[in-house]
Each structure stands twice: as C-alpha cells, then as structure tokens.
Amino acid sequence: MISIITCTNRDHMMENIFQNYISQSLDNKELIIILNNDSINIDTWLSKAANYSNVSVFQMPQWNTASECKMFASQQASYDYIAKFDDDDYYAPNYLESIWSIYQSNKQVDIIGKSSVYVYFQKSNFLGILHSNKENQYTNRVVDSTLTFKKEVLSKVSFIRCKYGSDAKFQKDCIYNGYKIYSTDRFNHVIFRNESHNQHTWKITDKQLMDACTDLICTNDFKTIIHR
C-alpha cells in the first residue's frame, strides 16, 4: 500500500536503489525512479527494472530541480501512501512495515519519519546517532530521507521549486495546513556517509557530522544494531 519514490542523478547508485526496494518485507509496494541526469542511459535502468514487479523509471531533464522530480514522482504514485527513499541510504527490510503499522494504529497521522537517525561513516566504520529526543511522538520535523506521507496531503501542499531545502519547506507547509507529523524510532534506517561529502546534498563535513553524533561505536556490522 506504499509507493516508494527515489530521485537520483548518480548512475552508480542503481544497485542500492533496487536493493532497498526488493528487500522490503511489505508486499504491497511499488518503486518509482526519477533519473535527473541527461547522461544516464535510461534503457539500462529499464532493463534492470524489468526483473522486478511494480517498478517504473522516468527521466527528467537535469535542469529540473530535485523538488520538481519528487513532485512528478508523487503524481505517478498508484498507492495512497508515499515514501521517499534517498538513493544512497540504507533501508532495512522492516522499514516500511514499521511505518505501515503506525498508519494502521493511528489514523490521525499524516506524515511519518524519524527525527533521530543512525549515521554510518564508511571510511572509518563508525556508527553514531543524531539524537533529537523526540522518538515515538508528534513533532514538527523529521529527517528528509525518512519522509513518508499520505498522498492526499498533495492536494494542499507541494514540493516547491528550489535547489535545496524542499523537504523542510514541505513539512513546514504541512504543519501550517494542519497536518500531523509523527516521529517513530531511530531503527531500520541508516544515513551513509562516504569519503567525499561533496557527493551529498547535505553540505556538512564528516567531522562536523561525527561531532554532532552520540553513542559512536566502530563496527563492520551495523545491520545487527539497527534492525528491528
């Protein structure tokens, strides 16, 4: 019952995008991929998509902003709930199941996400937590890569055209229009940080991000820690 939307301009993220989708234990799902780079060969992605059920691939000119790509992807969604997956993060098999259970138990919730998240630094193998102290409660903001919302929200709120910050603006507009945002726990999701922060939309250095994290540990097996 959930449509996953993923927008990417990086060809090498193909395997991660598809793996996050096929690993989800939720049966009723679809994946909508938007390629936002003119140099990407869409035929390669379409060939990959043909191996799986309910996967659609579109390509938009790279002069379109990420927010325009998200809006277009959302309009293609077949289901009444939309989950935004970032192309370079990790979404555990029970990620969508845990979100769906909240929607089923609390009909008043319009948007679900995580305000506390795990961060994995691939170069140093450190795992840390960006902690908000707002888990399992209503909030005004969740982390962009964990944003899931009812499709009906789009009747009043859109992803506005801007280069950065469209998810934050989207949530702010949702609150203004009376929609409720719920922050679930930190589990089943990890933000990946690779060696080059220049590849990330979030322009913060690894050192700055690591300094902001708590409960740092060195591990080669973060999945056993974050899976629930």
ABEGO torsion letter per residue (X at the ends): XBBBBBBBABAAAAAAAAAAAAABABABBBBBBBBABAABBAAAAAAAAAABBGBBBBBBBAABBAAAAAAAAAAABABABBBBBBAABBBBAAAAAAAAAAAAABAABABBBBABBBBBBAAAGBBBBBBAGABGBBBABBBAAABBBBAAAAAABBBBBBABGAAAAAAAAAAAAGBBBBBBBABGBBBBBBABAAABABBBBAAAAAAABBGBBBBABAAAAABX
